Amino acid sequence: MFDIVQVGDGKFLNNIKNSFNGLRFGFGIPERQIKIAAALHGPANLLNYDDYIWEKYQIGEWLKVTDPATGKPAVKNLYYASKIGLKQESAAKNPDDLDSIYQDTSMQALQSRGAQFLSCHTALEEQVRVLIARKQLSQSPEDIMKDMLAHTMPGVLVVAAMVAAIALLQAEGHYTYITV
């Protein structure tokens, strides 16, 4: 279980990819037996939301995430979509091939390999309050929460409180804790 608070240019996604590859190809553990949870909270929590949210609430500007294609604050979630396309997996089975699923650090590719991304509801509530003050929005916190939750990325599990979820994953799920 990766405890992720900072976006850090998405470098934590490479750590998750390396964990999958190391466990599978280095230690010979079948991929179906590898369970990785990515516990995103703090600023990293906003990576769990789609392009609509990134554009509407100017998330890239807020988190200082720059789109390399434009050189401007990102108005889309740069970390979710696979850049190589998940259908290419069968064509590239070599884990060292840069165009293979094994080198794809997108959230979508990591999900296809079994990673479970978690979003913290408590962090989102705090982020909504900051967003309202920052953008001087007139909507209620409840309405913005509903809007954002309706745009959670596919497969992301929203948990009530990440610190509690981490404790449960360690105690009940027997997950090992890694912070990046």
Secondary structure as the mmCIF struct_conf table of DSSP 4:
data_model
#
loop_
_struct_conf.conf_type_id
_struct_conf.id
_struct_conf.beg_label_comp_id
_struct_conf.beg_label_asym_id
_struct_conf.beg_label_seq_id
_struct_conf.end_label_comp_id
_struct_conf.end_label_asym_id
_struct_conf.end_label_seq_id
STRN STRN1 PHE A 2 ILE A 4
HELX_RH_3T_P HELX_RH_3T_P1 GLY A 8 GLY A 10
HELX_RH_AL_P HELX_RH_AL_P1 LYS A 11 ASN A 21
HELX_RH_PI_P HELX_RH_PI_P1 GLY A 22 GLY A 26
TURN_TY1_P TURN_TY1_P1 PHE A 27 PHE A 27
HELX_RH_3T_P HELX_RH_3T_P2 GLU A 31 GLN A 33
STRN STRN2 ILE A 36 LEU A 40
HELX_RH_3T_P HELX_RH_3T_P3 GLY A 42 ASN A 48
STRN STRN3 TYR A 49 TYR A 49
HELX_RH_AL_P HELX_RH_AL_P2 ASP A 51 LYS A 56
TURN_TY1_P TURN_TY1_P2 TYR A 57 GLN A 58
HELX_RH_AL_P HELX_RH_AL_P3 ILE A 59 LEU A 63
TURN_TY1_P TURN_TY1_P3 LYS A 64 LYS A 64
HELX_LH_PP_P HELX_LH_PP_P1 VAL A 65 VAL A 65
STRN STRN4 THR A 66 ASP A 67
TURN_TY1_P TURN_TY1_P4 PRO A 68 GLY A 71
STRN STRN5 LYS A 72 PRO A 73
BEND BEND1 VAL A 75 LYS A 76
TURN_TY1_P TURN_TY1_P5 LEU A 78 TYR A 80
BEND BEND2 ALA A 81 ALA A 81
BEND BEND3 LYS A 83 ILE A 84
HELX_RH_3T_P HELX_RH_3T_P4 LEU A 86 ALA A 91
TURN_TY1_P TURN_TY1_P6 PRO A 95 ASP A 96
TURN_TY1_P TURN_TY1_P7 LEU A 98 ASP A 99
BEND BEND4 SER A 100 SER A 100
HELX_RH_3T_P HELX_RH_3T_P5 ILE A 101 GLN A 103
BEND BEND5 SER A 106 SER A 106
HELX_RH_AL_P HELX_RH_AL_P4 MET A 107 SER A 112
TURN_TY1_P TURN_TY1_P8 ARG A 113 GLY A 114
STRN STRN6 ALA A 115 CYS A 120
HELX_RH_AL_P HELX_RH_AL_P5 HIS A 121 LYS A 135
TURN_TY1_P TURN_TY1_P9 GLN A 136 GLN A 136
BEND BEND6 GLN A 139 GLN A 139
HELX_RH_AL_P HELX_RH_AL_P6 PRO A 141 LEU A 149
TURN_TY1_P TURN_TY1_P10 ALA A 150 HIS A 151
STRN STRN7 THR A 152 THR A 152
HELX_LH_PP_P HELX_LH_PP_P2 MET A 153 MET A 153
TURN_TY1_P TURN_TY1_P11 PRO A 154 GLY A 155
HELX_LH_PP_P HELX_LH_PP_P3 VAL A 156 VAL A 156
STRN STRN8 LEU A 157 VAL A 159
BEND BEND7 ALA A 160 ALA A 160
HELX_RH_AL_P HELX_RH_AL_P7 MET A 162 ALA A 171
TURN_TY1_P TURN_TY1_P12 GLU A 172 GLU A 172
BEND BEND8 GLY A 173 GLY A 173
HELX_LH_PP_P HELX_LH_PP_P4 TYR A 175 TYR A 177
STRN STRN9 ILE A 178 THR A 179
#
